[in-house]
Amino acid sequence: MPDDFQRLMGRLDYSLLIVTVASKGERAGCLVGFASQVSIHPPRFLVGLSVKNRTYRVACSGAEVLVVHFVPEQAEDLAELFGGETGDEIDKFARCEWRPGPGGAPVLAELTDWFAGGVLERIPFGDHTGFLLEPIEGETHQSEDPLTFRRAKRIEPGHEP
């Protein structure tokens, strides 16, 4: 069954997101594929962060807010930066424009569709932890088509999978 499950999951082509966070003077951000709205009333969103990634560690060090950025196709370079590099080795924020957002979490200037979510719960799921978010602020400018998993599949992860 695991092989069948992997093949079925390989058929999914969902939108990719960049999640940013700040806590205790540190900033972090990563490309995220596991995310979904999980409630309408009240509004809730779930983001899965890899437990191997620096963004996860910063998010677990007392962060109260995550910023979820919607990535359009034309921002593939930013997706490569946040998905193909690790914050353990480089300062990703020195390579892009950003401003402090809610809870101090970086808001990426190039990505005009985003929301900040207050962290309600952290739920371990194995190699990822789910962060249940309550939207508290955001902007939407209806950017172009989203960057999807299949299109970005060639990006090598910045950390070990």
C-alpha positions, 0 to 999 in steps of 0.5 A: 500500500505505501507505494500505491499511496505515494503514486496517488499523492504524486498526482496531486498538484496543489499550490505552494506557499512560503511561510515566514516567522520570527521569534527571539530575534531570529527570522526564518522562512520556507517553501511549504506544500502541506497546507489547507483551509480546515474550517470556514466558521471560524476561519482556520488554516493548517500549515505543515512544517518539516521538523528538519527545517530551521523555520520549524525550529524558529516557529517552535521557539515561542512564535505566536504568528506565521505569515503565509504567502501565496506564490505566483508562477512568476515568483519562481526565483523566490520559491527557489530561494525559500525552498532550495536554500536553508536558513542554517547556511544563508540569510534568505532575507538578505536576498529579498525585500521584506518588511516586519509584519504581524508578530514581527514575522517577515512579509515578503514585498514581492508576494502581495497575497498573504495572511498572518495567522496566530498559532492556535495549536502545534500538532505532530504528524510524523516528519511534519508538524501542523500549525493551526492558524487563526487569520488575523491580518492579510492582503490580497491583490489577486496575483497571477496563477499559483506556483504548483507542486508539479512546476516546482518539483525540480527545486532541491530541498535546502535540507535533507528530506 
